[in-house]
């Protein structure tokens, strides 16, 4: 089992990777890549993800095992919390536990997984060697490459998630955050809300940060004056106009300033734009322009009801609208009637397997143009693409992977659901 120090070292890094299983920035810097000798693989991040998910699946009880056994509980906790990345409160509710009880179950399940990994991969000698090294943050992180700003932005773009949001809540939240700054400038804030604007699909973190940047710039130029935000709908765009009226209007405002440049780059990630109309000595004025995404329908075909429920949760709050069926026999007629923007199909289904269904979708004159994502546990990416799939996902799939595949398939402006 190793010394207590070695056990704590391994458990600490295992827990960190499991909790961020689909976050490349965390896995990239994990010493588990060296521990499992994966650093030189063509895709070391995916290799470590696969190592851990395969280990969890290996702990699945044999068919016919009683459903209330300890082994089933260990597997359920590991799969729900780490492979599916479901929050603790949701898993606790599903299993009929309190959050505190689930935390104890989770710790015990991780211990089972850790013991399995130590044994099957003969990790004891390597753990002893790695645990003797100082942690990177305690050893000046020597040799660790810090990502550039451009790389950070590229990573941020990959993680953007569009969700249904209230632009009024975002604007008022920004003003509340900046209230101390406004008070220090003895400035008032005013927000002009649009009429009859319902919740719209927006990349909330990007919009909030961009608006916070511009309002803070305005606040610094509104001494003893007012900062005003006005939201308007113009066609398929939302325009957020920020104005500052105060006594401190003499400093030069430059569109090449670092704050403006970074705000522009943030908005470019969601095809937005920033317009600054201020001239030196004039009142501050800037406008954030946000194109609205149309929600589109995605039809998921999988005989596993749990997968349908999981993918429904994955698509909730995004620009995609979920429709699903567990009956492959109904899938063709359902696709014809709904005309979804994309179809996600499993392969291992009874009565009609996914390969046959994929061929039928590609041949049907009314739905042949709808792109398809094959999603399966089988390592058959080349076959799926050859038979006409537009994307391939190997289970288990995270929310980020599913949304990224749909974005690649449909592009920034997918066709609208009929």
Buried (B, 14 or more C-beta within 10 A) or exposed (E): EBEEEBBEBBBEBBBBBBEBBBBBEBBBEBBBBBBBEBBEBEEBBBBBBBBBBEBBBEBBBEEEEEEEEEBBBBBBBBBBBBBBBBEBEBBBBEBEBEEEEBEEBBEBBBBBBBEBBBEEBEBBEBBBEBBEEEEEEEEEEEEEEEEEEEEEBEEBBEBBBBBBBBBBEBBBBBBEBBEEBBEEBEBBBEBEEEEEBEEBBBBBBBBBBBBBBBBBBBBBBBBEBBBBBBBEBEEEEBBBBBBBBBEBBEEEBEEEEEEBEBBBBBBBBBEBBBEBBBEEEEBBBBBBBBBBBEBBBBBBBBBEEEBBEBBBBBBEBBBBBBBBBBEBEEBBEBBEEBBBBBBBBBBEBEEBBBBEBBEBBBEBEEBEEBBBBBBBEBEBBEBBEEBBBBBBBBBBBBBBBBBBBBBEBBEEEBBEBE
